[in-house]
Amino acid sequence: MDVHAKLRLLMKKRGWSEYRLAKECGLSQSTLANIFRRNTMPSITTLEAICNGFGITISQFFAEGDMIELTGDLKRLFDSWVGLTPKQKQAVLLMVENMN
């Protein structure tokens, strides 16, 4: 995976400049300039700060394909799902499929 290309893609999708990214993730502009202009790889700590600024996890950053942001509602749904029995999960799936 091209980390620099992924960062640029995420910035483009949000319409963010390097300045905006720096503000959102709490990093200095010089840190981001080093990453982009000197083509250096960000450390894990720096990448984690960048991902936090984007509102994604590091796992989501490295995931292939479309990302799905875990909103508060989705988190509540997943947290509730874990405690269901297999029979209850099947009932929920059928209900949701019928709503579509």
Rosetta blueprint (number, residue, H / E / L):
1 M L
2 D L
3 V H
4 H H
5 A H
6 K H
7 L H
8 R H
9 L H
10 L H
11 M H
12 K H
13 K H
14 R H
15 G L
16 W L
17 S L
18 E H
19 Y H
20 R H
21 L H
22 A H
23 K H
24 E H
25 C H
26 G L
27 L L
28 S L
29 Q H
30 S H
31 T H
32 L H
33 A H
34 N H
35 I H
36 F H
37 R H
38 R L
39 N L
40 T L
41 M L
42 P L
43 S L
44 I H
45 T H
46 T H
47 L H
48 E H
49 A H
50 I H
51 C H
52 N H
53 G H
54 F H
55 G L
56 I L
57 T L
58 I H
59 S H
60 Q H
61 F H
62 F H
63 A L
64 E L
65 G L
66 D L
67 M L
68 I L
69 E L
70 L L
71 T L
72 G H
73 D H
74 L H
75 K H
76 R H
77 L H
78 F H
79 D H
80 S H
81 W H
82 V H
83 G L
84 L L
85 T L
86 P H
87 K H
88 Q H
89 K H
90 Q H
91 A H
92 V H
93 L H
94 L H
95 M H
96 V H
97 E H
98 N H
99 M H
100 N L
